[in-house]
Amino acid sequence: MTKHIAAKIEGTAVRAIDAVRLLPRRLWRLFVHFAGGIKGLLGSAKKTGLPVSPYSLWWLEFTFYLLDLLAVPEIYETLMDWSKWKTRPLTGEEEQLARSVYGKSINYKRVRIDESAKIVCRAHHIYYVSFFTINAWKPFRPDIFIHEMMHVWQFQHLGGIYIPHALLAQKTLLGYNYGGLAALEACKKKGGGFADFNMEQQADIVTDYFCLREGLMPNWCPPDAGLAMPVFGYFIEELRDGFLR
């Protein structure tokens, strides 16, 4: 009990520090968003095939950038962490597994897992990430964990805009399907990267890399690790650097 309370106090402190520490970065994101205007968003919406007008996407992103600036993610997570008592930090094994893929690009001290999220997860049998918290209705497989950790990565490096982008991506024709090894090779050849794929495709690229590495069946490419791993390595390197090409 004492250890559990200590973890919640530590989580509250980490979020409070982030609310202040990330303020300049979040202010800069909002400034760049205004400076870029609709023109940049038009290309972005076409590139990812999101089912939304550039104008609507601009306002969606503005809303989430503003929420970030007001520290709403930190306030929300703190309230949920204390109200949902079973929410916990990563175990040592979970952190080690995540580090084997994401390296130092995630603030692991802030990540939380709730394996008893009843209202949404249990009712619809889904997993979702609210900022740094992975919500589930039961313990889940390592490949699912790696997929959801990509959404944590997206929030840390891109901000709350990952939420509308991921939800919209699920409604596209391809959805989670990034096009397999051929699409990754074509993207690499032209010097592209994760930004050429939607948020759910990004998460499944990382998941397939993990599955190939662990000898599991990937979702969207042949299970030939010898052929695929050099291509996946290009994208994982970008991930660990903490930025999108």
C-alpha positions as CSV (number, residue, x, y, z in Angstrom):
1,M,0.0,0.0,0.0
2,T,2.8,2.4,1.0
3,K,4.7,1.7,-2.2
4,H,1.5,2.2,-4.3
5,I,0.8,5.6,-2.7
6,A,4.5,6.6,-3.2
7,A,4.2,5.8,-6.9
8,K,1.1,8.0,-7.2
9,I,2.9,10.8,-5.4
10,E,5.9,10.4,-7.7
11,G,3.6,10.4,-10.8
12,T,1.9,13.6,-9.6
13,A,5.3,15.3,-9.1
14,V,6.6,14.2,-12.5
15,R,3.5,15.6,-14.2
16,A,3.8,18.9,-12.3
17,I,7.4,19.2,-13.4
18,D,6.4,18.4,-17.0
19,A,3.7,21.0,-17.0
20,V,6.3,23.7,-16.4
21,R,9.3,22.1,-18.2
22,L,7.3,21.5,-21.4
23,L,5.7,25.0,-21.5
24,P,8.2,26.6,-23.9
25,R,8.0,23.6,-26.3
26,R,4.2,23.6,-26.3
27,L,4.1,27.4,-26.8
28,W,6.5,26.9,-29.8
29,R,4.2,24.2,-31.3
30,L,1.3,26.6,-31.1
31,F,3.3,29.4,-32.7
32,V,4.5,27.1,-35.5
33,H,0.9,25.9,-36.0
34,F,-0.3,29.5,-36.6
35,A,2.8,30.3,-38.7
36,G,2.3,27.3,-41.0
37,G,-1.4,28.0,-41.6
38,I,-3.7,26.1,-43.8
39,K,-1.3,25.5,-46.6
40,G,0.9,23.1,-44.7
41,L,-2.1,21.2,-43.3
42,L,-3.5,20.7,-46.8
43,G,-0.4,18.7,-47.8
44,S,-0.5,16.8,-44.5
45,A,-4.1,15.8,-44.8
46,K,-3.6,14.6,-48.4
47,K,-0.4,12.7,-47.5
48,T,-2.0,10.7,-44.7
49,G,-5.4,10.3,-46.4
50,L,-7.2,11.5,-43.3
51,P,-11.0,11.8,-43.8
52,V,-11.3,15.4,-42.7
53,S,-11.0,18.8,-44.4
54,P,-7.7,20.7,-43.9
55,Y,-9.7,23.5,-42.2
56,S,-11.3,21.1,-39.7
57,L,-7.9,19.4,-39.1
58,W,-6.3,22.8,-38.4
59,W,-8.9,23.6,-35.7
60,L,-8.7,20.1,-34.2
61,E,-4.9,20.5,-33.9
62,F,-5.2,24.0,-32.5
63,T,-7.6,22.8,-29.8
64,F,-5.2,20.0,-28.7
65,Y,-2.1,22.3,-28.8
66,L,-4.0,24.7,-26.6
67,L,-5.0,22.0,-24.2
68,D,-1.4,20.9,-24.0
69,L,-0.3,24.5,-23.2
70,L,-2.9,24.7,-20.4
71,A,-1.5,21.4,-18.9
72,V,-4.8,19.6,-19.3
73,P,-3.0,16.3,-20.0
74,E,-1.2,16.5,-16.7
75,I,-4.3,17.5,-14.8
76,Y,-6.4,14.8,-16.4
77,E,-3.8,12.1,-15.8
78,T,-3.3,13.1,-12.2
79,L,-7.1,13.0,-11.5
80,M,-7.4,9.6,-13.2
81,D,-4.3,8.2,-11.5
82,W,-5.7,8.9,-8.0
83,S,-9.3,8.0,-8.8
84,K,-8.5,4.8,-10.6
85,W,-6.6,3.1,-7.7
86,K,-5.3,0.1,-9.7
87,T,-3.4,2.3,-12.2
88,R,0.3,1.5,-11.8
89,P,3.8,2.4,-13.1
90,L,5.6,0.1,-15.5
91,T,7.3,-2.9,-14.0
92,G,11.0,-3.4,-14.4
93,E,10.4,-6.0,-17.1
94,E,8.0,-3.8,-19.0
95,E,10.3,-0.8,-19.0
96,Q,13.2,-3.0,-20.2
97,L,11.0,-4.4,-23.0
98,A,10.0,-0.9,-24.1
99,R,13.6,0.4,-23.9
100,S,14.7,-2.4,-26.2
101,V,12.6,-0.8,-28.9
102,Y,12.3,2.9,-28.0
103,G,15.6,3.5,-26.3
104,K,15.7,6.7,-24.3
105,S,13.1,8.5,-26.4
106,I,10.3,8.0,-23.8
107,N,10.0,9.3,-20.2
108,Y,9.3,5.9,-18.7
109,K,8.8,7.3,-15.2
110,R,5.6,9.0,-16.3
111,V,4.1,5.9,-18.1
112,R,1.1,4.3,-16.3
113,I,-1.0,1.2,-17.0
114,D,-4.6,0.7,-16.0
115,E,-5.6,-3.0,-16.6
116,S,-9.1,-2.5,-15.2
117,A,-10.5,0.3,-17.3
118,K,-14.2,-0.8,-17.3
119,I,-16.2,2.0,-19.0
120,V,-14.6,2.0,-22.5
121,C,-12.1,-0.9,-22.7
122,R,-14.0,-3.7,-21.1
123,A,-17.3,-2.7,-22.8
124,H,-15.8,-2.6,-26.3
125,H,-12.7,-4.8,-25.9
126,I,-10.3,-2.1,-26.9
127,Y,-7.0,-0.6,-25.7
128,Y,-6.3,3.1,-25.8
129,V,-3.7,5.6,-24.6
130,S,-4.6,8.7,-22.8
131,F,-1.4,10.7,-22.9
132,F,1.1,8.6,-20.9
133,T,-1.5,6.0,-19.6
134,I,-2.2,2.8,-21.4
135,N,-5.8,1.8,-20.7
136,A,-6.9,-1.9,-20.9
137,W,-9.5,-4.2,-19.3
138,K,-7.0,-7.1,-18.6
139,P,-3.3,-7.9,-18.9
140,F,-2.2,-7.8,-22.6
141,R,0.4,-9.3,-24.9
142,P,3.9,-7.7,-25.4
143,D,3.1,-6.8,-29.0
144,I,0.0,-4.9,-28.0
145,F,2.1,-3.2,-25.3
146,I,4.7,-2.1,-27.9
147,H,1.9,-0.8,-30.2
148,E,0.4,1.3,-27.4
149,M,3.8,2.6,-26.3
150,M,4.1,4.2,-29.8
151,H,1.1,6.3,-28.9
152,V,2.8,7.3,-25.7
153,W,5.8,8.3,-27.8
154,Q,3.6,10.3,-30.2
155,F,2.2,12.3,-27.3
156,Q,5.6,13.0,-25.8
157,H,7.1,14.1,-29.1
158,L,4.1,15.5,-31.0
159,G,1.7,16.5,-28.3
160,G,-2.0,15.8,-27.9
161,I,-2.7,16.1,-31.6
162,Y,-1.9,12.3,-31.8
163,I,-5.4,11.7,-30.4
164,P,-7.5,13.2,-33.3
165,H,-4.9,12.0,-35.8
166,A,-5.1,8.4,-34.5
167,L,-8.9,8.4,-34.3
168,L,-9.2,9.7,-37.9
169,A,-6.6,7.2,-39.1
170,Q,-8.8,4.4,-37.9
171,K,-11.5,5.6,-40.3
172,T,-9.3,5.7,-43.4
173,L,-9.3,3.0,-46.1
174,L,-6.0,1.5,-45.1
175,G,-6.3,2.2,-41.4
176,Y,-3.5,0.3,-39.6
177,N,-2.1,-1.2,-42.8
178,Y,1.1,0.7,-43.7
179,G,1.6,-1.2,-46.9
180,G,4.1,-3.8,-45.8
181,L,7.7,-4.1,-46.6
182,A,7.4,-2.7,-50.1
183,A,5.9,0.6,-48.7
184,L,8.7,0.9,-46.2
185,E,11.4,0.3,-48.8
186,A,9.9,2.9,-51.1
187,C,9.7,5.4,-48.2
188,K,13.3,4.8,-47.2
189,K,14.5,5.1,-50.8
190,K,13.0,8.6,-51.1
191,G,14.4,9.6,-47.7
192,G,11.1,9.6,-46.0
193,G,10.2,8.4,-42.5
194,F,7.4,7.9,-40.0
195,A,5.7,11.2,-40.9
196,D,4.7,9.6,-44.2
197,F,2.4,7.2,-42.4
198,N,-0.6,7.9,-40.2
199,M,-0.5,7.5,-36.4
200,E,-1.9,3.9,-36.4
201,Q,0.4,2.8,-39.2
202,Q,3.3,4.2,-37.3
203,A,2.4,2.1,-34.3
204,D,2.0,-1.1,-36.4
205,I,5.4,-0.5,-38.1
206,V,7.0,-0.6,-34.7
207,T,4.8,-3.6,-33.7
208,D,5.8,-5.6,-36.8
209,Y,9.5,-4.8,-36.1
210,F,9.0,-6.2,-32.6
211,C,7.2,-9.3,-33.8
212,L,9.9,-10.0,-36.4
213,R,12.6,-9.5,-33.8
214,E,10.9,-11.9,-31.3
215,G,10.0,-14.5,-33.9
216,L,6.3,-13.7,-33.8
217,M,3.9,-13.3,-36.8
218,P,3.8,-9.7,-38.0
219,N,0.6,-8.1,-39.2
220,W,1.5,-6.5,-42.5
221,C,4.7,-8.1,-43.9
222,P,6.2,-11.6,-44.5
223,P,7.8,-13.2,-41.5
224,D,11.3,-13.1,-43.0
225,A,13.4,-11.2,-40.4
226,G,16.5,-11.5,-42.5
227,L,15.0,-9.6,-45.4
228,A,12.9,-7.1,-43.4
229,M,15.0,-6.1,-40.3
230,P,17.4,-3.8,-42.2
231,V,14.5,-1.8,-43.6
232,F,12.7,-1.7,-40.2
233,G,16.0,-0.7,-38.6
234,Y,16.0,2.6,-40.6
235,F,12.6,3.6,-39.0
236,I,13.5,2.4,-35.5
237,E,16.6,4.5,-35.6
238,E,14.5,7.6,-36.4
239,L,12.2,6.6,-33.5
240,R,14.9,6.4,-31.0
241,D,16.3,9.8,-32.1
242,G,12.9,11.2,-31.0
243,F,12.0,13.1,-34.2
244,L,10.2,12.5,-37.4
245,R,11.8,13.0,-40.8
